[in-house]
Amino acid sequence: MVSCQARDDNPLRGAAFMRAMALAAVQGGAGGIRAEGAADIVAICAAVEVPVIGLRKRWREGFDVYITPAFADAAAIVAAGCDVVALDATPGTRDGEAIDTLIARVKAELGVAVMADVATLEEGLAAAAMGADYVGTTLAGYTPARAVTEGPDLELLAALVARCPVPVVAEGRFETPGQVARAFALGAFAVVVGTAITNPREITRRFAAAAPKASTGG
């Protein structure tokens, strides 16, 4: 699966760009798309026929959780057409319903599956017990609960696969096909790749960093 998202400062920000990115990803073999915001989701769902994981990022000062923090956020992206709602299932402060309430309401009132983005094994097990249909390693290394790893957190993935009763989605810092293959070998249900495919600015920065610095003369 490919994550097609662009923040406000990215030149590719906009539904038309994300629609094209998602279409290119599907033509390249992606079996699903992860997308942010109602406008992008509407455009992407009109262009591709693979499942779309939707989320809404909403940052508010004083709150840790920004990935689909409230039921209203989930309702907006489901109305836009997503098949699965992704939400932050970590114990951070939330501008919205308690996580167990949110998961239950999304499933019962919106009628779609829930992907719980977590940072630890304990959070994944708790989210599955609350009714999440999928658990993702999306937030591993992005909260104080777990240190960031070099590349994807395959240790967490293996632990979740071994103990979690629902399918586990590997996501976060995937940069090479070999890492994707390793994740599937460990039992991942799906692997989401983002920046390494859909962020030309960051990809270019990696290559540019390897080039010799231009001489300033003297």
C-alpha positions in Angstrom: 0.0 0.0 0.0 1.1 3.5 -0.7 0.6 6.6 1.5 -0.3 9.6 -0.6 -0.1 12.6 1.6 1.5 16.1 1.4 1.7 18.6 4.2 0.9 22.3 3.7 4.5 23.3 2.9 4.9 20.6 0.2 4.5 21.8 -3.4 2.5 18.7 -4.1 -0.2 19.6 -1.6 -3.6 19.4 -3.2 -6.2 16.9 -4.3 -5.3 16.9 -7.9 -1.7 16.0 -7.1 -2.6 13.3 -4.7 -5.1 11.8 -7.2 -2.3 11.6 -9.7 0.1 10.2 -7.2 -2.4 7.5 -6.1 -3.2 6.6 -9.7 0.5 6.2 -10.5 1.0 4.1 -7.4 -1.9 1.7 -8.3 -0.5 1.4 -11.9 2.8 0.5 -10.3 1.2 -2.3 -8.3 -0.1 -0.8 -5.0 -2.9 -2.8 -3.5 -4.3 0.1 -1.5 -3.9 3.8 -0.7 -3.6 5.7 2.6 -4.8 9.3 2.2 -5.5 12.3 4.4 -8.4 14.7 4.4 -11.8 14.6 2.7 -10.8 16.5 -0.4 -7.9 14.2 -1.2 -10.0 11.1 -0.4 -12.8 12.1 -2.8 -10.3 12.7 -5.6 -8.4 9.5 -5.0 -11.6 7.3 -4.6 -12.8 8.6 -8.0 -9.5 7.6 -9.6 -8.7 4.2 -8.2 -10.5 1.0 -7.4 -8.3 -0.3 -4.5 -9.2 0.1 -0.8 -8.5 3.5 0.7 -7.4 4.0 4.3 -8.6 7.4 5.3 -7.5 9.7 8.1 -7.7 13.3 9.1 -4.8 15.1 10.7 -5.8 17.8 13.1 -3.2 19.5 15.2 -4.3 21.5 18.3 -2.0 23.0 20.9 -2.1 21.1 24.1 -3.1 17.7 22.6 -0.8 14.9 21.5 -3.2 13.0 19.2 -3.7 14.4 15.7 -4.6 11.4 13.6 -8.4 11.3 13.4 -8.9 12.3 17.1 -12.7 12.6 17.1 -15.8 11.0 15.6 -16.5 14.1 13.6 -13.2 13.7 11.8 -13.9 10.1 11.1 -17.4 10.9 9.8 -16.0 13.4 7.4 -13.6 11.1 5.8 -16.1 8.2 5.6 -18.5 10.5 3.8 -15.6 11.3 1.4 -15.4 7.6 0.5 -12.7 5.8 2.5 -13.1 2.1 3.2 -11.1 2.1 6.5 -10.6 4.8 9.1 -7.1 5.1 10.6 -6.9 6.7 14.0 -4.3 7.2 16.7 -4.8 4.6 19.4 -1.9 5.8 21.7 -2.7 7.1 25.2 -1.8 10.7 24.4 -4.1 13.6 25.2 -7.0 13.8 22.8 -9.3 16.5 21.5 -12.1 14.1 21.1 -13.8 10.9 22.4 -11.9 8.3 24.5 -10.3 5.8 22.1 -12.6 2.9 23.1 -15.6 5.1 22.4 -14.3 6.3 19.2 -13.5 2.9 17.8 -16.9 1.6 18.8 -18.8 4.5 17.2 -16.9 4.4 14.0 -17.7 0.7 13.5 -21.3 0.9 14.7 -22.4 4.3 13.3 -20.3 4.6 10.2 -20.1 1.0 9.3 -16.4 0.8 8.3 -13.4 -0.9 9.6 -10.8 0.7 11.9 -7.1 0.7 11.7 -5.5 1.6 15.0 -2.1 3.4 14.6 0.0 2.4 17.6 3.6 2.8 19.0 3.9 -0.2 21.3 2.8 -3.9 21.7 0.6 -3.0 24.6 -1.2 -0.3 22.7 -1.8 -2.7 19.8 -3.2 -5.4 22.1 -5.4 -2.9 23.8 -6.7 -1.5 20.5 -7.6 -5.0 19.2 -9.4 -5.7 22.5 -11.4 -2.5 21.9 -12.5 -3.7 18.5 -10.0 -2.4 16.0 -10.0 -4.4 12.8 -6.3 -3.8 12.0 -3.3 -2.6 14.0 -0.5 -0.6 12.4 3.0 0.2 13.6 2.6 3.7 12.2 3.5 5.6 15.4 6.5 3.5 16.5 9.3 5.9 17.3 7.0 8.9 17.1 5.9 9.0 20.8 7.9 8.9 24.0 6.8 5.3 24.6 9.3 3.7 22.1 12.6 4.9 20.7 12.9 5.5 17.0 14.6 2.8 15.0 16.9 3.0 12.0 14.4 2.0 9.3 11.1 0.3 10.1 10.5 -1.1 13.6 10.5 -4.8 12.6 10.9 -5.9 16.2 7.6 -4.3 17.1 6.0 -5.8 14.0 7.1 -9.3 14.9 5.8 -8.9 18.5 2.4 -7.7 17.3 2.1 -10.5 14.7 2.9 -13.1 17.4 0.4 -11.8 19.9 -2.2 -9.6 18.2 -5.5 -11.3 17.2 -6.1 -9.0 14.2 -4.1 -8.4 11.1 -1.0 -6.2 11.5 -0.1 -3.5 9.1 3.6 -2.5 8.9 4.1 1.2 8.4 6.8 3.8 9.2 10.3 4.4 7.7 10.2 1.8 4.9 12.8 2.8 2.3 13.7 -0.3 0.4 12.0 -3.3 -1.3 14.1 -5.5 0.9 12.6 -4.0 4.1 9.1 -4.6 2.6 9.9 -8.2 1.9 11.2 -8.7 5.4 8.0 -7.3 6.9 5.9 -9.7 4.9 8.2 -12.6 5.9 7.5 -11.6 9.5 3.8 -11.9 9.0 2.6 -8.4 8.1 -0.8 -8.3 6.6 0.1 -5.3 4.5 3.0 -2.8 4.3 2.4 0.9 3.8 5.2 2.9 2.2 5.0 6.7 2.0 7.9 9.1 1.7 10.2 6.7 -0.2 7.6 6.6 -3.0 5.5 9.8 -2.8 7.7 12.6 -1.6 10.0 13.7 -4.3 11.4 16.6 -2.2 12.7 14.2 0.5 13.9 11.7 -2.0 15.8 14.4 -3.8 17.4 15.5 -0.5 18.7 12.1 0.1 20.4 12.0 -3.3 21.6 15.6 -3.0 23.3 14.8 0.3 25.5 12.3 -1.4 26.8 14.8 -4.0 30.0 16.7 -3.4 29.6 20.2 -2.1 30.0 22.9 -4.7 33.2 24.9 -4.4 32.9 28.5 -3.4 36.2 29.4 -5.1 38.9 31.5 -3.5 
